[in-house]
Amino acid sequence: MLVEGQGKVFLAILAIGGLAGFLYDVYRVIRLRGPALRGPGAALADLVFSGVAAVVVFLLLVKANHGELRLYVLLGLLAGALLYSGLVSRFAFRLVDFVLHLASKLENLFFVLLGSLLRALLFPLRKTLVIIWWPLKLSYSGSRYAGHATMAEMKRRGAGCLSSCRVRMGNWKHLIGRNRRD
C-alpha cells in the first residue's frame, strides 16, 4: 500500500476512534437520563453498548482497511478516541444532552397536542352521550327514590299497609303469569 493510501486509512481509523468516543458520550447521556439504566440494568446496558460499539467499529474498519488488523490500526483507534475525548467530548456531551432534552420536550408536546385533538374530536360524542344518558340517569334516580319512599311509607303505616300492598301485588301477578294461589 502506498504512503498516501496508508495516510488516508490512518485518518479514517482516527475518525472511527472519534466516532467510538462519540457513541460513548451518547451512551453516557442516555445512562444518566434514564432511570432504568441504573442499578442491575446498568451491567446489561454496558454489555449492549459494548457489543453495538464493537460491531460498528468492526464494520467501519472492514470498509476502511479491508479488515486488516495491525498495530497502527489499534493505535489509530486509541489516538482517535483520545483526541475526541480531549477536544470535543465536553461539547458533544452537552449537545447530545440538549438534543435528548429537546426531544423529550417535543415528545411531551406531541402527546399533549394529540390528547387535545382527541378531546376536540370526541367532544360531540361526549355531549351526545351526556344528552342521552342524563335523562336515563335521572329517571333511574327518581324510580329509586320513589321505591324508597314507598318502603318508608309502608313501614310508617305498619302491618296493615304491608298486607294491602301484598293484596295489590297479588292483583298484578296474573299479568306476568303467576297467580296468587301458586
TAPELIN-V985015 format. One record per residue. N is the residue number from 1. SS is DSSP state (2 for helix, 1 for strand, 0 for the rest). PSI is psi as a letter, one per 30 degrees, with the letter a starting at -180 (NA if undefined). OMEGA is omega in whole degrees, 0 to 359 (* if undefined). Layout:
n = (N:N)
ss = (SS:SS)
psi = (PSI:PSI)
omega = (OMEGA:OMEGA)
//
This chain:
n = (1:2:3:4:5:6:7:8:9:10:11:12:13:14:15:16:17:18:19:20:21:22:23:24:25:26:27:28:29:30:31:32:33:34:35:36:37:38:39:40:41:42:43:44:45:46:47:48:49:50:51:52:53:54:55:56:57:58:59:60:61:62:63:64:65:66:67:68:69:70:71:72:73:74:75:76:77:78:79:80:81:82:83:84:85:86:87:88:89:90:91:92:93:94:95:96:97:98:99:100:101:102:103:104:105:106:107:108:109:110:111:112:113:114:115:116:117:118:119:120:121:122:123:124:125:126:127:128:129:130:131:132:133:134:135:136:137:138:139:140:141:142:143:144:145:146:147:148:149:150:151:152:153:154:155:156:157:158:159:160:161:162:163:164:165:166:167:168:169:170:171:172:173:174:175:176:177:178:179:180:181:182)
ss = (0:0:2:2:2:2:2:2:2:2:2:2:2:2:2:2:2:2:2:2:2:2:2:2:2:2:2:2:2:2:2:2:2:0:2:2:2:0:0:2:2:2:2:2:2:2:2:2:2:2:2:2:2:2:2:2:2:2:2:2:2:2:2:2:2:0:0:0:0:0:2:2:2:2:2:2:2:2:2:2:2:2:2:2:2:2:2:0:2:2:2:2:2:2:2:2:2:2:2:2:2:2:2:2:2:2:2:2:2:2:2:2:2:2:2:2:2:2:2:2:2:2:2:2:2:2:2:2:2:2:2:2:2:2:2:2:2:2:2:2:2:2:2:2:2:2:2:2:2:2:2:2:2:2:2:2:2:0:2:2:2:2:2:2:2:2:2:2:2:2:2:2:2:2:2:2:0:0:0:0:0:0)
psi = (k:l:e:e:e:e:e:e:e:e:e:e:e:e:e:e:e:e:e:e:e:e:e:e:e:e:e:e:e:e:e:e:e:j:f:f:g:l:b:f:f:e:e:e:e:e:e:e:e:e:e:e:e:e:e:e:e:e:e:e:e:e:e:e:g:g:g:k:j:l:e:f:e:e:e:e:e:e:e:e:e:e:e:e:e:e:e:f:e:e:e:e:e:e:e:e:e:e:e:e:e:e:e:e:e:e:e:e:e:e:e:e:e:e:e:e:e:e:e:e:e:f:e:e:e:e:e:e:e:e:e:e:e:e:e:e:e:e:e:e:e:e:e:e:e:e:e:e:e:e:e:e:e:e:e:e:f:a:e:e:e:e:e:e:e:e:e:e:e:f:f:f:f:f:e:g:g:k:l:f:f:NA)
omega = (180:180:180:178:178:178:178:179:181:177:177:180:174:180:178:176:176:177:177:176:178:177:178:177:177:179:178:180:180:181:179:181:186:180:181:182:174:178:185:180:182:180:178:178:177:180:179:179:180:179:180:180:180:180:180:180:179:180:178:177:177:180:185:190:180:175:179:180:181:182:181:176:178:178:178:177:180:180:178:179:180:177:178:182:182:188:193:191:183:181:179:178:180:180:179:178:179:182:179:176:178:178:178:178:179:177:178:179:179:182:175:179:178:177:178:178:178:177:179:180:182:181:179:179:179:180:178:178:178:180:179:188:186:178:178:179:180:180:178:179:180:180:177:180:180:178:179:179:179:179:179:179:180:179:181:182:177:187:181:179:181:180:179:176:178:178:179:179:179:181:181:181:178:179:181:174:179:180:181:182:183:*)
//
